[in-house]
Amino acid sequence: MIVNIIDWIFVFALLLPVLYLFVFAAFSMQRRREPYPPARKQRRFVTLIPAYKADAVVVRTAQAALAQEYPAELHRVAVIADRLQPATLGELRKLPLTVIEVTFENSSKAKALTAAVEELGPDAADAVAILDADNLVGGEFIARLNEVFDAGVEAVQAHRTAAVLDAAGEEINNSIFRRGHVALGFSSALIGSGMAFRYDWFCANIRRCVTSGEDKELEALLLRERIYIDYLDDVEVLDEKVQGEEAYYNQRRRWIAAQFYALGSAVKNFPGALFSGNFDYCDKLLQWCLPPRMLLIGLVPLWAVVMTVFDPWGSIKWWIALVLMLFALALALPDAQTDAKLGRALRRVPVLVLLTAANLFRLGGTKDKFIHTRHTGAADAAPDKTDPDA
């Protein structure tokens, strides 16, 4: 009886999430739509780069942000410098950008971005792009964003890329939570960087973000207003590699906590969203209910084996769920990621499953606490981070 009770709990906690991933992974295989047409107007952009103790990488990021195929007088770059070294500040001030120095008792990206818009003022730009201090963008980045805003879109997420196992997770998320969602008419998920918004909307709403998961809060605010979030699959933002299990552990702890807090604060609006037909918002809440994918990878096969021992007939649905999960991951994973490096990285999966499970018991106090991910330098800037849905 105990096994049957747990089995029914797992149907909702594991089986339904697997079906959710499979459906959106399947739709992510649809032919990509045509790109946006050339813009009729060049808008004023500001690129904000929050930099907390990011001395090793922020100068290179700023240089890439400045090297745009877009009129310099219409694109302003601002680095929000939080506890950067004097030498780094000196290098940044040699560049044609704005340095906004901030100091907070408890630092967070939301606080840094709020300080930036207060410093720049409400009329500084028509649109704002957000980059992390370890992001690298190509020269067409702002021009491509301008095409999106020229078409009337108010929020957009670019394609953030990474490397090896973390890159595999990142690309799976891009397929399921971005390309697959957009293919079905739902909004793309935000990642926290490589995203852009209408500037006046951003100025009015970034002040409302109070946790370490400002991207989740921004998503909820956008979808409550029925503002669609598009996804630019062919505009890449390179993200610096995260080194080792400790960095993985800290990063996922912050992301899992952000997802839980976002769900807790937004779920009260679910009835109103459902009855008003705001299915984009409902889908977002459902997405935030999903367990971390690493837990699915660990628990689904484990429970299939347990049920085979105690209830062979009842185990059939779990073996089917395992096959669907493997199909979903295979459909979502780009061919470029399936190489020998991925095979070697997969050996880390058992450790990462345990670290993810451990994170679930260490979420207390992370709502307002900024857990810093140490950067390793420009040499490691070949990207490698994932997002909370991993």
Salt bridges, closest charged atoms under 4 A:
ASP7 OD2 - LYS317 NZ 2.79
GLU34 OE2 - ARG31 NH2 2.85
ASP82 OD1 - ARG83 NE 3.72
GLU101 OE2 - ARG93 NH2 2.50
GLU118 OE2 - ARG207 NE 3.84
ASP126 OD1 - ARG44 NH2 3.34
ASP132 OD1 - LYS109 NZ 2.67
ASP132 OD2 - ARG160 NH1 3.91
ASP134 OD2 - HIS375 ND1 3.39
ASP134 OD2 - LYS385 NZ 2.97
GLU147 OE1 - ARG144 NE 3.27
ASP150 OD2 - ARG40 NE 3.16
ASP150 OD1 - ARG43 NH1 2.92
GLU154 OE1 - ARG198 NH1 1.89
ASP166 OD1 - ARG252 NH2 3.22
GLU170 OE2 - ARG160 NE 3.02
GLU171 OE1 - HIS159 NE2 2.93
ASP200 OD1 - ARG198 NE 2.47
GLU214 OE2 - LYS109 NZ 3.63
GLU219 OE1 - LYS216 NZ 3.64
GLU219 OE2 - LYS284 NZ 2.46
ASP230 OD2 - ARG33 NH2 2.32
ASP233 OD2 - ARG32 NE 2.87
ASP233 OD1 - HIS159 ND1 3.02
ASP233 OD2 - ARG179 NH1 3.09
ASP234 OD2 - ARG144 NH2 3.07
ASP239 OD2 - ARG160 NE 3.88
GLU240 OE1 - HIS375 ND1 2.70
GLU245 OE2 - ARG348 NE 3.31
ASP283 OD2 - HIS181 NE2 2.96
ASP387 OD2 - ARG178 NH2 2.98
